Each structure stands twice: as structure tokens, then as C-alpha cells.
């Protein structure tokens, strides 16, 4: 009974996500679903990309509680809208459908959806995105791909952040790469320092190339 | 319908957890449910506590995938058993009931349950524990209590790790304390450096005092 209900929830979500995706694509909007642990650096990544990507950009911020990140993005002049789930551990397609009605995302924009900080549940719910990006911080440790394989496997690329802390926390990049290759063979790994912006140009270029392949 | 099913799942879990707790208490076992993000330092905390607590100690390791932490603990001579959820984002009472049947936890032991790395879902499922401890790393940022209030609110104490990275990541301890006080008034905050062991004696003393109050 539980399994059947779960399947029904996933199927309803998938159908709605497909319709959201179709609508966004028709308007030339490229949508990225950004995943990662609490504090991995998802908001910093969006801020840095805003500095290197051309064209309009809109952000949906997902949080269990608070609008801290939305306020921080708005203070930088980035158009951001908040979804506060009040306890839910992931965003879902109905939440995206509802907030898109309040937003005025320009045609041709980049749309970034910052999912709830969680390496598990958000992997199971598509939101109408063109791709998922998973952000992993060196401070979390090199074993994360092996411990949370599904989210890495479903992502189009992995962004490794806070590499300046690698020595201090004993982060072994080769072990991270090896685990990542095991659970997500062939996935590109890009580095970003959210505090200095190092790596943002390369990440932006990679995203533009990926977008040009689907548009 | 979904809400009712959720309530039924919680209620069944709570009933079983109460019976597990009663059984553990009868055997003089003190049980701590350890919560935190991926990479917060939950396993290091257990390792450090094993070095300062007297008496037998047993560990249940929860992971979505892999038995990396269980192997690491066993290599240090700590008795550990693995629960691999295969995708589930939290441990629940039936999982604990099942694994306890395979374990030989001595009477009077400390029992540490390392929950899945996740700041959301594990807060909703009691496992039969005497207390919850939430572990939060400075590398995750000082906004975590305000963003994930429930898990901090339900914990008996908060352990702040990786404070040696505070300057490098711009962690503001006063802001962390202020957020924590807002969502979990009066909760004790203890610091632990998992790599050096600094703070382990104080944390062990705090736990022993807490245990003496319930036993």
C-alpha cells in the first residue's frame, strides 16, 4: 500500500514536471535544479554564476524555513522568489507550478532552482528542469558519492566547492573522484570557490555549452 | 489521505519506539540518536566519545549506501553494526528493532545510533532513544538553526564541529548562537574538534551528567 502510494505520488509529480518543462522550453527558459547538502555552497554558486552568465536570470529558493538566501540574492540585485516548505524535505512539481505563477521569468532566461539542503529526497522529484547539478563541499568529506549515490548519479555535473579547506579537513580528491566515477560514470567534475569566484568562468562556460546542446 | 497515512506511520513508529526504549532502559542501556548533515562529523564524534566514556559501547550506523563508517569504527575496535537503508532518508523504529536482534549490546552500555546524514527527515522518527544530539559543522554556515529549526529544537544538545575552519568559511559563532537560541531556547551548545579530540572530555562529562539524571 505504501509502495503503491509512493509510486502514485512520483507519477503525478513526473506528469506535472513534464508539463512545466514543456512550457519553460517553449519560452526558451533553461532550468537548472541545484542539489546539495546544507551548507554545500548552493547559493554562492548561483551568485557566482549570475556574475558570468549573460542574459536574464531568475532564482527559486527552496528552504524548510526562513528566506535568508532569497534576501541575500535580492540584496545583490538577483531576482529571487522563496518557497518555504515548512518541513518538507524536497521541492516538488506542484510547488514549482505555484510559484512560477507569481514570477515574471523573462523568455530566454536562466532559471535556477535551489532545492532543499538534502542529499537524498530531492533526487526523487523532478521539477521540470533541463538538468540537475549536485554541489558537494570538500568539508563534507570525500566519501559522499559512495554514501549518497543516487543524487550524484542523477546529476548532469558535480561541482566541488571549498577545496581551499581540503588540507584542513583531510579531503582526498582522488578518493572523491574514484567514488564519483563508481556511482556516476563519466559525470563531469568542476571546481568552484564560492568565496573568491575561482572556477566560476569555467562553470559558466560549461553550462552555456550544455544549454546550447539542448536548445 | 496522504496526511492520514503519514500520521498512521508516525503513530506506529512511535509505539514501537516506546517499546524499544522500555526494553533498553530495563537493561540499563543509554541510547543517543545522533543527527546531522552529511559530513557534519557524526562518526568522529562517536569515535572521540568512545575514547572518554567508561563502560561498554555499541554503535548502530545508518547510511543510505555503503558501510564505510562501520568499517572505520570496527578498525578502531568499536563494536558497530550497519543499517543500509538503500534510499530511505532516515532510520525508523522497525529498523532499530531488527538490528538489535542481531546485536549483543551488553547491559549498562552506551548505545549510539548514527542516523542518516540529513537535517530534516530524521527529526520526525523516534527510535527508542533517551536523547537526540544534533551535530553541526562550522563549514555548513551559521544560518543552519534558522534554516532547519525542527531538528535543533528536538535535540537535547547541539555539538558544533570544525570550528578551526570558522575564519576560512566566514562562520559567525554569535549568529549561530542567536539562531539556535531562537529555535531551541536553552539548548546547551558544546564544541568538538573531531580531528584533535579537543572538547571530547567536556562532551563526555556532559553526557554522563545527562545520563545520571535519567537513570
Interface residues (C-beta under 8 A of the other chain):
Chain A: X2 X5 X9 X37 X38 X39 X63 X64 X65 X66 X68 X87 X89 X116 X117 X118 X119 X120 X121 X137 X139 X140 X141 X143 X144 X146 X147 X148 X149 X150 X162 X164 X165 X168 X169 X170 X195
Chain B: X2 X5 X9 X37 X38 X39 X63 X64 X65 X66 X68 X87 X89 X116 X117 X118 X119 X120 X121 X137 X139 X140 X141 X143 X144 X146 X147 X148 X149 X150 X162 X164 X165 X168 X169 X170 X195
